[in-house]
């Protein structure tokens, strides 16, 4: 049975900034019992200072996931009405330049950790016969773009995973949705630059076939990247609210013009033509 508005509970990951942080504050104002989580303790402390029941949850640490969920369920009387999987990062770089360990870490944070948490939440929702699972994907889960192979792959995997989950949970009372944002004004680009230098590194960058392109792209990214179609995180949160509160949540929610456009082009264009569109879009950033 669905909880009343006074005691609805939600676990949100990736709440240090951006979409997750905005979602936590907005849903709290809408009388949700919000349990925001972050992977860094200092961010958890900041959320607690703001009045949240916040916990440390690192998708790359299974014990962290288990402990956070255990604490949250104890505070919510064993119930959890919604899960918003949101925490993720992007690793830029051409596929041929990505170390295997870096690709594994990308999937641990963007995919395997989500699976770990989701499969621990599902039995709780099955028992209460109600729940909402919302996954924050990306336009890059719909179409691929150059120099984003690790992130593309993690989001393509998430799309297939979530579609399967929605089918398998049909009739259970648990509704599953994907939110697919395009460019949103967050710390994502700055975090991606840091990931590039950490996991690809300057030595590999200088030896790469794409060295000159990396130099141009990193300068472009350091200025904030493309801004023409960027929206504030609140645009994502509005879709999240519908996915959480509508009687029938949609399977997919597009956010920003690029996502809507690419979703349409993917359906109607032959692959050869779509590739030309995507190449042009990627090249415009070089």
N, C-alpha and C positions, 0 to 999 in steps of 0.2 A: 504493500500500500504506500502511495506517495506521501512524503512528509508534508506537514503544513508549512506555510511560509515562515512561521516563527522559528522552526527548528530544522530547516534545510541545511545540510552540511556538504561542503565541497573541499577536496584536496586539490591544491594547485601547485604545480612544480615550476621551477625557474622564475622565482619571484624577486630576484635581486634588483631587477630593473625592467623597463619595457613592458611588454604585453602582460606578463605574469603579475608584476607589481600593480599595474593599472587595474587588472581584473580583480585582484584581491581587494583593493580599496573600493571599487565600484560595487562589487557584490556585497561587501560588508554594509554599504549604505542601503542596499536592497534587502537587508535583514537575513542574508545568508550567514551561517556559521562557517567562516572561512578559515581553513588551515593552510596557510602559505608555507612553502618549503624552498630552501636554497641549498646549494652545495657548499657554501662558505659560511663559517660560523659568524663572522662579523655581520653578514647580511641578515642572518637569523636574529642576531641581537638587535639590529636596527628595527626589524619588523616587530619584535616584542616591545621595544620602546614605543612603537606606534599603536600598541594595544592589541596586536594579533597573537594568537596561540600558534607560534611558528616553530618549525622544526628543521633540522638539517637533513637533507635528502640528496644524496649524490648518486645519479643513475649508474655510475661506474663502480659502485660499491654495494653489493647485494645486502650486506648487513645493515648498511645505512638505510636502504629501502625498507627492509623488514622492521627495523627499530622505529622509524618514523611512522609507518602505518600503524604499528602496535600502539604507540602513544596517542595517535589521532583517534583510533577506534575507542580507546579507553575514555577519551574526553567526549566522544560523541555517542556514548552508550551503545557501542557496538554497531552503530549504523554509519553508512556513508552514502549520501544521495547522489553525489557526483564526483567525477575525477576529470580534471583538465590536465592532460599531459602536454606540457608546453616547453620545458627546459631543453635547449639544444644549442649547438653552435655550428658554424660553417668553417670548413677547412679549404681555402682556395688552393689552386694549383692544377696544372695539367696532370692527367692520370699517370702518364709515364714518369712523373717526378714525385709521385706520392709513395713514401715508404710504407711497407705493409703494416708496420705497427701503428702508423698514424691512421690508416684506414680502419684498422680494428678499433682504435680508440674512438673514432668518429661513430662507428656503429654501436659501440658500447653506450655512448652518451645519447645518441639520437634514435636508437632502435632497441637494442637488447635490454637496456635498463627500463624502457617503456613497457616492454613485454613482461619483465619481472614484476613491476609494480601492478600492471593491469591484471595479470593472472592471480595476484594476491587479493585484488579488490573484487574480482568477479564472484567468488563464493559468497562474499558478504552481500552483494547485490542480489544474487540468486536467492539467498535465504529470505531477504526482505521483499523479494519479487518486484523490485523496482530499482532503477538507477540510470544515470546518464554517464556515458564515457565520451569525452570530446578530445580529439587529437589535433594538435596544431601542426599542420603540414606546411605546404608552401606551393607557390606557383611552380617551383622546381621539383615538385612531385608530379606535376602534370606534363611538363616539357623539360628537356635538358638544355643547358647552355654550357659553352666552353669554360674551362678552368674552374669548374665547380663540381667535378666528377664525384668526389667523396660525398658531398652534401646531396647532390642529385640522387646518388644511389641510395643513401639512407632514407630520403623522402619517398622515392619510388617504392622502396621496400615497405615503408609505413603505409602507403596508399593501398597496396595489395593486402597487407596484413589487416588493415582496418575494414576493408570491404569484406574480407573473409569473416572477421569477427562479427560484423553486423549480420551476416547470414546465419552464423552459428548461434547467435543469441536471439534470433527471431522467435517471438512468442514467450520470451522469458520475462518481459517487462523491462528489460535493459535496452535502452536506445543508444546507438553509436553514431557519432558524427565526425566528419573531418572539416576543419577550417583551413582554407588555403589562401593565406595572405600573399600579396606581392610585396613591394617595398614599403616598409613601415619604419617610422622614425624611432629607432632604438639604438642600443650599443652593439648591435649585431656586427656591423661592418668593422668597428674597432676591435672587437673580439676576434673576428676573422683574420685581421692583419696579424694579431698576436699569435694566433694558431699557425699561420703561415711561417712566420719566423721561427717558431718553436719546432714545428714538425717537418718543414721542408728545409728551411735554413738558408743562409746567404751563400754558403759554399755550393750547395746543390742548385740554387737559383742561378748563380753566375755560370755554372757549367751547362745549364739547360739550353735546349734549342729555343726555348721561349724567354730567354733572359731579358731581352729588350721589352718584350710585351709585359713581363712581370714588373719591370721598372715603371712603365707607364701606368699599369693598372694599380699598383700600390700607391702611386702618387694620387691617382684619381680617387681611390678608396679613402686615403687619408683626409681628403677634403669632404668626405661624407658620401661619396658615390652618387649615383643618379638620384636626383631629388624631384624631378618634374611630377612624378606620380605618387610620391611618398605621402602616406597618411599617418596620422597619429595612432598610437596603440588603441585608443578608444574605439576606433573603427572595427578592430578585431573583437573587442569586448562586446560591442552591440550584437555581433553575430553569435558570440558565446552565450549571451543572455537568451537569445531565441532558442539555441540548441538545448539550453538547460530548462527553460520555462514553458516552451510551447507544448501543447498536448502531443503533437507529432513533430519531432525534430527532423530536419532535413538530413539526408546522407552527406551532403556537401554544402559548404558555404564559401563562395568566392568573396575575397576582399581586395579591393583596388582594381583600377582599369586594366593593368597588365594581366592579372589573373583571369578576368572575364574574357579579355581578348584572346589569350592563349588557350583557354578552355574551348572557345569556339573554333579557333583555327585548327586545333588538334583534331576536332571532329570532322571538319569539312575539307581540309587541304590534303593532297597527296603528300607522302613523306618527303619527296624531293623538293617540293615547294615550301613545305614547313621548314625543312633544313635551311633553305635560303633565308627565310625570315629570321630564324634563330641565329644564323651566322651573322646576318646584318646587325641584329640586336647586340650580339657579343662584340662585334668589331667596332661598334660605335663607342664602346668604353675603352678601347685601346689607344 
